[in-house]
Amino acid sequence: RLIAAIAILFVGIGLVQTRLDQRRGLFNPVVNDPKRGLSASIRNNVFGASMLGIREVAAGMLWVKADELFHNGQYTELIPYFKLVTFLDPHQIDVYSTGAWHLSYNLGDARLVPQSTAFLDEGIANNSKIWDLYFQKGWLLFDWPAEDYEAALPLFQEAAKHPSTDGSPAPPYITHMIAHAMVRQGRVDDAIAQWQTNIDYAEAEHAKAKKTKNDTDIRYWQQERDVCRNNRELLLIRKTAREDVAKNPKRVTFTADVQKRGSRLLEVRVRTQGFPPLTDSYGEESNGRLELILQDRDYDKLAAQHKNDLLWVTKNLTRFRSIYNIIERNGTVTDRSKQVILVEMNKDPADQGRNPMDIYPLTSDEYELILRFQPRVRRQPEAVQNAFGWIGEGLAPGGQTRTGPSGSQMVEKRIPLKLDDIL
């Protein structure tokens, strides 16, 4: 009788699991056909993962603990929980998103962006049939600190091809980001065409909603259509206004004075030459943004060599970034209204009580301080693109002007430093 009972239970599990797989197939990249047979369901979900239910319950309990740590501001302690939760339940898309968010932002450690995107790659592999994590990775690459619009665009395009967990189409804001990423690459005509595609889609959905007399959908798709129209019209206006920017290039350069004020504490005073007065679309005074980086001299090369070894990266590499320094109209650069940028590697940047030597180990003998003005990045006001073009095409070549991705132009000055200049 025991054997008969076990057999009945296995049949029941198979029948229930087959129904569940019709939904879980959206998440599981291995399952191409959610309507699998009974034996396949039992083989994959009972013998291969006999403790699935217990694993998911345990993952849920750990996620509750992780949420508690998050609300207590204990971000560093969160990371092992994220890894463990997704190991137990690889379809917890919120955990992948939140974990990547903390790695990129809340920990205040500029070295962890590759780990953030790698964590999302793992999530995408486990949830490849829905749009969520493609979009999340695209956004993290689009936003600071990555600002890699070339890598972000195909992720937005891929996200737009996939449904939501309930089978509904991906939300329209994904196609908005396709257009925004094109603009950041100087592909303005492509972006205008994308906005027109978005308008056409919204109008079609609006017409469907009117036929079914669904007032909520009517309002939603009307608003979506209007938003897309406004964005398209703005691009057309700005395209006309900026068409002569490259014909009158401006030469911008930096001078800088770097002083050590204590161990791991530098003061950097920066002036710009040739930076024009900026005004926004309303005639109000505006400013540019200067980025400052202090890192190991061969940081990018070393980080690439050890991209799969987080322990080595955190023990050996140093990277400090400060991005919202203001270029004033008189040419001075200010940080929090002071005419000096503080490079503070003597404190935890996220105020979490961590030892600064764990974030800025300073194990190399040689470093470089980088000053960079990049017109195309999202954190620059529109007034900057009005003066220097979509991707910096209004910067004069030569001098401190450098060429970046998609032919973009930037102003960059690199200052070599020795370890003794910092410690």
N, C-alpha and C positions, 0 to 999 in steps of 0.2 A: 504493500500500500504506500510505503514511503516513496518508492521509485515512481509509482503512478502519480503521487502528489507533486513530486519534483517535475515530472514531465508536463503536468498540467500547468504548473507555474511557469515553466520555460515557454510554453505556448502562449500563455497570457502575456508574459514579458514581450515576446516577439510581436504580438498583435498591438499592444500598447506602444511599443517602441516604433513600430512601423508608422503609426499615426503621428507620433512625435517627430519622426524624421521628416515628415512632410513639411514641417516648419523649421526644424533644426538644420535641414539641408541648406537653408539660406546662410548659415554660419559655417558649416563644415566644408572646407575646400576639397576634401577627399571624396565626398559624396556628390557625384555628378547627377544622379537620378534619385531624388528623395523617395520615389515609390519603389523601394527595393523589396526583394522577397523576404520571406520569413527567416530563412536560414542565414542570409546576409546580415539581417538585423541582430540575430542572436550572436553570430560569430563576432561581429564588430563591437557590439555594445555590451554583451554579457561576458564572453570569454576574454575579450581584449580590454574591457574596462568594467569589470564586474562591480566595482565600488563607485561607479559614476555618481549615483545619487548621494552617497556619503561624501564624496569629494566635493560636490557642488554645495552641499550644506556647510562643509568645513570652509570652503572658499567664501561663502556668504558671511560666516562668523568672522573670518579674518578681515573681510572688507569692512565690517562694522568697526573692528578695532582700528583699522587704517583710517577710517573716517573720524574716529575720536582723536587720533594723533594729528590729523590735518587741522581739526578745529582748535587743537591746543597749540598749533604752530610748530609741531615737532616734525618738520619736513624731512630732515635727514633720516629719521627712523622709519619713514614711510617706505623707502625704496625696497627693502627686503620683503615687505608685505605685498607690494605690487607684484614682485617676481613670483612669490609663493602662490598668491591668489590666481594669477594667470596660468601657473603650472597646474594647479588643481582644476581650474575651469577656464580653458583657453577662449571661451566665448564671452567673457566679461568685457565687453567693449568699453564700458565706462572706466574700468580699471586701467586699460591701456591708455585711454585719452588722458585721464587724470595723472597717471604716472609720468607720461611724456611731458605734460604741462609742468609738473614740479621740476623735472630734470632741466627743462629749458628756461624756466622763469624763477620759481619760488626759492630754489636753492641758491640763486645768485652766483652760480659757478659757470663761467663762460666756456669751460672745458667740456661740459656735459651734453652739449647739443648733439654730437654724433651718437651718444648713448640714447638720447631721447628718440631720435629718428630710427635707430636700430630696434628699440622697444616697439615702436609702431610697425616696423617691418614684420616683426614677430606676430603682432596682432593682425596685420593684413593677411599674412599667410594662414592664420587660423580662422579668418573671417572674410574671405576674399569675395563673397557673393553679395555683400552689402556695401553701401557707399561710405559709411561713417569714418573708418580709419584712413581710407584714401584721402578724404577731405581733411581730416585732422592733421595728417602728415603734411599735406599741401599747405595748410595754414601755418604750421610751425616753420616751414621753409620760407613761406612768403613773408612772415613777420620777422621782427628783430628777435633774437640776434642773428639768425641765419641769413635772411634777406637774399635767398637764392631763388629768384623768380623763374629762372630757366628750369630748375628742378621741380618747382611747385606746379607749373602749368600742366604737365602731363598727368600729375596726380589729380588735379581738379577735373581734367578731361575724363580720366578713368572713373572718378567718383560719379560723374554725371551719368555714366552708363549703367549704374547698379541701383537696385531698389532699396527701400528701407526694410527693416526687419519684418514689417507687416505686409510686404509685397508692393506697397505704394511707390510711385516714382520718387526719385531723389528730389530734395527741395530745390526750388529755383535759385536760391542764393548761391548754389554751387556754380551755376553758369555765369552769375555775376562775377565770381572770382576768376573765371577763365578770362573774361574781358579785362579785369584789373591787372592780372598777371601779364597779359599781352602789352598793356600800356607801359608797364615797368620795363619792358624789353624794347620799347620804341616801336612796337607793332601797332600803331594807332589805327590804320585802316582795317586791320584784322579785328581790332577791338570794336570799332564802329559796326562792322559786319556782325560780330557776335551779339552786340546789343540789339541789332535788328532781328536776329534770330530769336532772342529772348522776347522781344516785343511780339513777334508773330506767334510764338508759343502761348504767351499770356492771352493774346486776343482769341486764340482758338479755344483755350480753356474757359475764358470769359463767356464765349458764345455757348459752350456746352452748359455752363452754369445757368445761363438765362433760359435755355430750353427746359431745364429741370426745375427752374424757379427756386434754386438754392440761394437764398439771400446771402448767406455767409460766404459761399464761394464766389458769388457775384462781386461782393465788396473786395474779397481777397485778390482776385485776379485783375480787377480794375486797378487796385493799388499797385500790384506787381507791374502791370502794363505801364502805368504812369511813372513809376520809379525807373524802369528801363528806358522810357522815352527821355526822361530828364537826363540820365547818364549819357545817352547817345547825343543829345543836343549839346551838353556841356563839352563833350569831346570835339564836336564839330566847331564850336566857338573857339575852344583853346587851340585847335589845329590851325585855324585861320590866324589867330593872334600870335602864334609862335612860328609861323612859316619862315620868317626872316631872321630868327635868332641865330642860326648857324652862319649867316652871312656877316654878322658883326660879332665875332668871338671876343671874349674877355679873358685877359690873362690874370689869374689869381695865384698868389703865392703865400706861403706862411713863413714867419720867423718865430723862433721859440727859444725860451730860456728855461733850463731845467736845473733845479736846485734841490739838494737833499736837505730836509729839515729834521731828520731823525731816521733811525733804522726803519726801513720799509715805508718811509713817508717822503714823497717827493712833491714839490710845487712846480707846476708848469705854467709859464706865462706865454701866451700865444697872441700874435698880431697877424692880421691878414692885410695884404696889399692888393688893390685892384677889385675889391669886392664892392659891387654897386649897391646903392640904397634900394631896398625892396619894399614894395607895397602890394597888398593883396587885391582881390577883385573889387573890394569895397573902398579902395583908396587908403586903407589903414596901413600904418607902418608894420613891417614884418621882418623876420630874421632868418638866417640860415642856421643849420645845426652842424657842429663839428664833432667827429668821433675821435676819441683817443684810445689807443691800445698799447699796453706794455706786455711783451711776451718774450719767450725764448727766441733767440735769433732764427733758429730753424724750426719754429713751432709747427708750421703746416706740414713740413716733411716728416717730422717726428710723430705728429699726431696721426698721419696717414699710415706710417709704419706700424703703429701700435693701436690701430682703430678697434681691434677686438680684445684689447687688454686694458680694461678700465682701471685696474689696480695700478698698472705701470703709469698710465696717464696721470692719475691723481697723485701719485708719489713723486713724479719727476717733472711734470710740465707746469708752467705758470702762464696765466693769461688774465690780465686786468682790462676791463672795457668800461668806458664812460662815453655815453652817446648823445646826451642832450645838452651839450655845451653850446651856448648861444654866441653866434657871430654878430656883434653889435654894429651899428651903422658907422661908428668911428673906427672900425677895424679891430677892436679888442675882442677877445673871446672871454666870456664869463661863465662861471659855474655857480648856480644858486646866487646870482647877483654879485658875485665877487670876481675880480679880474685875475683869478688864478684857478687852475684846475688842480685839485688835490688827488694824488695817486696814493690811496690809503691801503697799503697791503699789510698794515699792522692791526687790522680789525676784520671781523666777519662781515662781509658785504650785506648779508641778509639778517644781521643782528640776531643770530640764533645761538650765540655763545660758543661757536666752534673756534678751535685754534686756527688763527690765520695761516700758520705754517702748513696746515692741511689743505688749504685752498691755494696759497701762493708758496709752494715749497722752495722756490729759488735755488734749484740744485745745479743750474748751469753757470758757466763763467761769463757768457755773453748774452745780451738782450737787445731788443730794439723797441724804441718808443715810436709809434706810428700816429701821425696826425692825418686825418682824412676827411675831405669834403666831397660827398657823393650826391649829386643832384637828383638821381633817379629814385632814391630810396623813399619808402612810404612815410618815414618820420619827418621828411623835409616838407615845409609848407608849400602850397601851390605857387606862392610867389617865387620860390626858388626855380621851379620849372619854367615859370613865365620869363625869368631872366636868363636861364642857362639851357633851356630846352628840356625835352622829355627825358633824355638820358645823358645830359651834359654836353650835347653837341654844340652848345654855345660857349664852351671853354676853349681858349686858344691852345693849340698844340705846343709841345716843347715845355721847357722849364720843369715845373713840378706836376704837370698834367700827365696822367697815366690812363691807359686803356684797360677797361674791365670787360665783363661778360656782355655779349650782344653788341659789342662796339661802343659800350657806354664809356663816358669820360669822367674822370674824377681828379681832384687835386690831392696829392699825397706827399708827405715829407716823412722820412725815416731817420731817426737819430739813434746811433749805436750807443749802448751803455754797457759798462762792466758791472760785475756783481758788487764791487766796492762802491759803485755809484749809488747803489740801492740800500745795501746793508750798513 
